[in-house]
Amino acid sequence: MTDHPPTAATPFDVPRPAVRPRRLRRTPALRRLVAETRVSGADLVLPMFVKEGLTEPAPVPSMPGVLQHTRDSLRKAAREAVEAGVGGLMLFAVPAQKDAEGSGATDPGGALNTAVADLVAEVGDATTVMADLCLDEFTDHGHCGVLAADGSVDNDATLDRYAAMAVALAEAGTHLVGPSGMMDGQVRAVRTALDAAGHTGVGVLAYAAKYASAFFGPFRDAVDSSLTGDRRTYQMDPANGAEALREVALDVAEGADAVMVKPALSYLDVVRRTADAVDVPVAAYQVSGEYAMVEAAAARGWIERDRAIAETLTSIRRAGASIILTYWAVEAARELS
């Protein structure tokens, strides 16, 4: 005897399932109850751009909804992010003047250091103020370090600049610095400089596995990049996964308090492997191109925007990231609350 006799509509003796996973998908409440992965506003970090000399916020053409801020609009946006429940702010600056050494990066009155001080004064410890520690926004050649005579990026000379930049950012009041240039030894140089200057409480969020990605394109609009050529001699080859674990291990050994994989969506396998390999927090950066693709497709009616945003954030969290940098941070935090 079968558990369900055949009928005219089902002339075959098709066995019926004894286990039915669909039972737990029947209602929105059930799906929420059994969800394995949850994203909260506290997991999200909002990247923000401030541009020296602006009198009004300026839209970034390739990133709908993202602005280059004035100092005043930056403070206002920071307050709004805190009220939404965002876990942190990552600050980038666009200076009015650039030079070969990126001297604006270490100027206490420069665009980034004054903006960090503004945010710390505005929001205090209500959120985590982070600053990107790199020279690319400040150099007239657009590379992440100083150049040698042959035009290549001089790794060790760049470490000296990163050390000075770390101290300047710490003195401005940042809670975390984010060395992102992928120079060998950058975390040790930054940690050593911070400690020697008495800033032992300032943390290091290391961009440990940062790939030479096509998805960074719109970001260059956001920071008015001066880059010619590419960064493939120092950022990672997208073909390599095991190498990322080596980079991560080096950064942890050098004193990183947390590590980052960038970009996120094309490297979810690297996020997962990193999370399995380390005992420090793992961040992933949902970069400008990932943001722009969703916004562009949604504007054309090709995908459901809100569902796509939620799905991408959930996938990054599911892969193992406990911190997600995303341009949707404020919107998502409000929705999640």
C-alpha positions as CSV (number, residue, x, y, z in Angstrom):
1,M,0.0,0.0,0.0
2,T,1.3,3.5,-0.9
3,D,1.0,6.6,1.3
4,H,-0.9,8.3,-1.5
5,P,-2.8,6.2,-4.0
6,P,-2.6,7.2,-7.6
7,T,-5.5,9.2,-9.1
8,A,-6.6,10.1,-12.6
9,A,-4.4,13.2,-12.5
10,T,-1.4,11.3,-11.1
11,P,-1.6,7.9,-12.8
12,F,1.8,6.9,-11.4
13,D,2.6,5.6,-8.0
14,V,4.8,8.7,-7.1
15,P,6.1,8.6,-3.6
16,R,5.3,11.6,-1.4
17,P,8.0,13.3,0.7
18,A,8.4,12.2,4.3
19,V,10.4,15.4,5.1
20,R,9.0,18.7,4.0
21,P,11.5,21.7,4.4
22,R,8.8,23.9,2.8
23,R,6.9,23.8,6.1
24,L,9.3,26.4,7.5
25,R,8.9,28.7,4.5
26,R,5.1,29.0,4.6
27,T,4.8,32.5,6.1
28,P,7.0,35.6,6.5
29,A,7.0,35.1,10.3
30,L,8.2,31.5,9.9
31,R,10.9,32.5,7.5
32,R,12.1,35.2,9.9
33,L,12.0,32.8,12.8
34,V,14.4,30.3,11.2
35,A,16.6,32.6,9.3
36,E,20.2,31.5,9.7
37,T,21.8,34.8,8.7
38,R,20.8,38.2,10.1
39,V,22.1,41.7,9.2
40,S,21.7,44.6,11.6
41,G,22.5,48.3,11.2
42,A,25.3,47.8,13.7
43,D,27.1,45.6,11.2
44,L,27.2,48.3,8.5
45,V,29.8,51.0,7.8
46,L,29.0,54.0,5.6
47,P,31.8,55.2,3.3
48,M,31.7,59.0,3.1
49,F,33.5,61.5,0.9
50,V,34.4,65.1,1.8
51,K,35.8,67.5,-0.8
52,E,37.8,70.5,0.1
53,G,36.5,73.8,-1.3
54,L,32.9,72.8,-2.0
55,T,30.1,75.2,-1.0
56,E,27.3,72.6,-1.8
57,P,27.3,68.8,-1.8
58,A,28.1,67.4,-5.2
59,P,26.5,64.3,-6.6
60,V,28.9,61.5,-7.8
61,P,27.6,60.9,-11.4
62,S,28.3,57.2,-11.5
63,M,27.0,56.5,-8.0
64,P,23.3,57.7,-7.8
65,G,22.5,59.0,-4.3
66,V,26.2,59.3,-3.2
67,L,27.6,62.7,-2.6
68,Q,30.9,64.5,-2.2
69,H,30.2,66.4,1.0
70,T,31.1,69.8,2.3
71,R,32.3,69.9,5.9
72,D,28.9,71.0,7.0
73,S,26.9,68.5,5.0
74,L,29.3,65.8,6.2
75,R,28.5,66.5,9.8
76,K,24.8,66.5,9.0
77,A,25.0,63.2,7.1
78,A,27.0,61.7,10.0
79,R,24.3,62.6,12.5
80,E,21.7,61.0,10.2
81,A,23.8,57.8,10.0
82,V,24.1,57.6,13.8
83,E,20.3,58.1,14.2
84,A,19.7,55.3,11.7
85,G,21.9,52.9,13.8
86,V,24.8,52.6,11.4
87,G,27.8,50.9,13.1
88,G,30.6,53.1,11.6
89,L,31.7,55.7,9.2
90,M,34.7,55.3,6.8
91,L,36.0,58.7,5.6
92,F,37.7,59.6,2.4
93,A,38.8,63.1,1.4
94,V,39.4,64.9,-1.8
95,P,42.0,67.7,-1.3
96,A,42.1,70.9,-3.3
97,Q,45.8,70.4,-4.1
98,K,47.8,67.3,-4.8
99,D,51.5,66.6,-5.1
100,A,53.9,63.8,-5.7
101,E,54.3,62.9,-2.0
102,G,50.7,63.3,-1.1
103,S,51.6,65.8,1.6
104,G,48.0,66.7,2.2
105,A,47.5,63.3,3.9
106,T,49.7,64.4,6.8
107,D,48.7,68.0,7.1
108,P,46.8,68.5,10.3
109,G,44.8,71.2,8.5
110,G,44.3,69.0,5.5
111,A,41.0,67.8,4.1
112,L,41.0,64.4,5.7
113,N,42.3,65.3,9.1
114,T,40.0,68.2,9.6
115,A,37.0,66.1,8.5
116,V,37.9,63.4,11.0
117,A,38.1,66.0,13.7
118,D,34.7,67.4,12.6
119,L,33.1,63.9,12.8
120,V,34.6,63.1,16.2
121,A,33.3,66.4,17.5
122,E,29.9,65.8,16.0
123,V,29.2,62.2,16.9
124,G,31.8,61.4,19.5
125,D,31.7,57.7,20.5
126,A,28.1,57.3,19.3
127,T,29.5,55.5,16.2
128,T,33.0,54.4,15.1
129,V,34.9,57.0,13.1
130,M,37.3,55.3,10.6
131,A,39.6,56.9,8.1
132,D,41.1,55.5,4.9
133,L,44.9,55.5,5.3
134,C,46.2,55.8,1.7
135,L,47.9,58.4,-0.5
136,D,46.0,57.9,-3.7
137,E,43.5,60.8,-3.1
138,F,46.5,63.1,-2.3
139,T,49.0,62.3,-5.0
140,D,49.0,64.0,-8.4
141,H,49.9,60.7,-10.0
142,G,47.0,58.9,-8.3
143,H,49.0,55.9,-7.0
144,C,48.7,54.7,-3.4
145,G,52.4,55.5,-2.6
146,V,55.3,57.6,-3.6
147,L,57.1,56.8,-6.8
148,A,60.7,55.7,-7.4
149,A,62.8,57.3,-10.2
150,D,61.6,54.6,-12.6
151,G,57.9,55.4,-12.0
152,S,57.2,52.3,-9.9
153,V,55.7,52.6,-6.4
154,D,58.4,52.6,-3.8
155,N,57.1,50.2,-1.1
156,D,59.5,51.2,1.7
157,A,59.4,54.9,1.1
158,T,55.6,54.7,1.1
159,L,55.7,53.0,4.5
160,D,57.3,56.1,6.0
161,R,54.4,58.2,4.6
162,Y,51.8,55.7,6.0
163,A,53.4,55.9,9.4
164,A,53.2,59.7,9.5
165,M,49.6,59.6,8.1
166,A,48.5,57.2,10.8
167,V,49.8,59.5,13.6
168,A,48.1,62.5,12.0
169,L,44.8,60.7,11.8
170,A,45.1,59.5,15.4
171,E,45.8,63.0,16.5
172,A,42.7,64.1,14.7
173,G,40.7,61.7,16.8
174,T,40.0,58.7,14.5
175,H,39.0,55.4,16.3
176,L,40.3,53.2,13.5
177,V,42.7,53.7,10.6
178,G,42.3,51.6,7.5
179,P,45.6,51.1,5.6
180,S,44.4,50.3,2.1
181,G,47.4,50.6,-0.2
182,M,48.5,47.0,-0.1
183,M,52.1,47.8,0.6
184,D,54.2,45.0,2.1
185,G,54.6,45.6,5.8
186,Q,52.1,48.4,6.0
187,V,50.3,47.2,9.1
188,R,53.5,46.8,11.1
189,A,54.7,50.3,10.0
190,V,51.3,51.8,11.1
191,R,51.1,49.9,14.4
192,T,54.7,50.8,15.3
193,A,54.1,54.5,14.5
194,L,50.9,54.7,16.5
195,D,52.4,53.0,19.5
196,A,55.5,55.1,19.5
197,A,53.3,58.3,19.4
198,G,51.3,57.1,22.4
199,H,48.2,56.2,20.3
200,T,48.0,52.6,21.5
201,G,44.2,52.7,21.6
202,V,43.7,53.5,17.9
203,G,42.9,50.3,16.1
204,V,43.9,49.1,12.6
205,L,41.4,47.8,10.2
206,A,43.7,46.3,7.5
207,Y,42.6,46.1,3.9
208,A,44.3,42.7,3.9
209,A,43.0,41.3,0.6
210,K,42.4,44.1,-1.8
211,Y,42.1,43.1,-5.4
212,A,42.9,45.0,-8.6
213,S,39.3,45.0,-9.5
214,A,37.3,46.5,-12.4
215,F,34.5,47.2,-9.8
216,F,36.4,50.1,-8.4
217,G,35.6,52.3,-11.4
218,P,32.9,54.6,-10.0
219,F,35.0,55.2,-6.8
220,R,37.5,57.2,-9.0
221,D,34.7,59.7,-9.7
222,A,34.0,60.0,-6.0
223,V,37.6,60.9,-5.2
224,D,38.5,62.8,-8.4
225,S,41.2,60.3,-9.1
226,S,44.4,61.4,-10.9
227,L,45.4,57.8,-11.7
228,T,46.9,56.9,-15.0
229,G,47.8,53.2,-15.6
230,D,46.7,50.7,-13.0
231,R,47.6,49.3,-9.6
232,R,48.3,45.7,-10.5
233,T,51.8,45.7,-9.1
234,Y,50.5,46.1,-5.5
235,Q,46.8,45.1,-5.5
236,M,46.0,41.4,-5.7
237,D,45.4,39.4,-8.9
238,P,41.7,38.4,-9.0
239,A,42.7,34.9,-9.9
240,N,44.3,34.2,-6.6
241,G,42.6,33.0,-3.4
242,A,45.4,31.2,-1.4
243,E,47.5,34.4,-1.7
244,A,44.8,36.3,0.1
245,L,45.1,34.0,3.1
246,R,48.8,34.7,3.1
247,E,48.2,38.5,3.0
248,V,45.6,38.2,5.8
249,A,48.0,36.1,8.0
250,L,50.8,38.6,7.6
251,D,48.5,41.5,8.6
252,V,47.2,39.7,11.7
253,A,50.8,38.8,12.7
254,E,51.8,42.5,12.2
255,G,49.1,43.7,14.6
256,A,45.8,44.2,12.6
257,D,42.8,44.4,14.9
258,A,40.5,43.5,12.0
259,V,41.0,42.6,8.4
260,M,39.1,43.4,5.2
261,V,38.4,41.8,1.9
262,K,37.7,44.2,-1.0
263,P,35.6,43.9,-3.2
264,A,32.9,41.8,-1.5
265,L,30.6,40.1,-4.0
266,S,33.1,38.7,-6.5
267,Y,35.2,37.4,-3.6
268,L,32.7,35.8,-1.2
269,D,34.8,32.7,-1.3
270,V,37.8,34.7,0.0
271,V,35.6,36.2,2.7
272,R,34.6,32.7,3.8
273,R,38.1,31.4,3.8
274,T,39.3,34.4,5.7
275,A,36.6,34.1,8.4
276,D,37.5,30.5,8.8
277,A,41.3,31.3,9.1
278,V,41.4,34.2,11.6
279,D,40.1,35.1,15.1
280,V,39.8,38.8,14.5
281,P,36.7,40.5,12.9
282,V,36.4,40.2,9.2
283,A,35.1,43.1,7.1
284,A,34.1,43.2,3.4
285,Y,33.6,46.2,1.3
286,Q,30.7,46.3,-1.1
287,V,32.4,48.6,-3.6
288,S,31.3,51.4,-5.9
289,G,30.8,49.2,-9.0
290,E,28.7,46.7,-7.1
291,Y,26.5,49.5,-5.9
292,A,26.3,51.2,-9.3
293,M,25.3,47.9,-11.1
294,V,22.3,47.4,-8.8
295,E,21.3,51.0,-9.0
296,A,21.6,51.1,-12.8
297,A,19.7,47.8,-13.3
298,A,17.0,48.8,-10.8
299,A,16.5,52.2,-12.6
300,R,15.8,50.3,-15.8
301,G,13.3,48.0,-14.0
302,W,15.4,45.0,-14.6
303,I,15.7,43.9,-10.9
304,E,13.8,44.7,-7.7
305,R,16.1,47.2,-6.0
306,D,15.2,46.7,-2.4
307,R,15.3,42.9,-2.6
308,A,18.6,43.1,-4.4
309,I,20.1,45.3,-1.7
310,A,18.9,43.0,1.0
311,E,20.1,39.9,-0.8
312,T,23.6,41.2,-1.5
313,L,24.1,42.3,2.2
314,T,22.8,39.0,3.4
315,S,25.2,37.1,1.1
316,I,28.2,39.0,2.4
317,R,27.1,38.4,6.0
318,R,26.5,34.7,5.3
319,A,30.0,34.4,3.8
320,G,31.4,35.3,7.1
321,A,31.9,39.1,7.2
322,S,30.9,40.6,10.6
323,I,31.4,44.2,9.2
324,I,30.1,45.3,5.8
325,L,31.1,48.6,4.2
326,T,28.3,49.7,1.9
327,Y,26.9,52.8,0.4
328,W,23.4,51.6,1.3
329,A,24.3,51.6,5.0
330,V,21.9,54.3,6.2
331,E,19.0,53.1,4.0
332,A,19.6,49.5,5.0
333,A,19.9,50.3,8.7
334,R,16.6,52.2,8.7
335,E,14.9,49.3,7.0
336,L,16.4,46.7,9.4
337,S,15.4,48.7,12.4
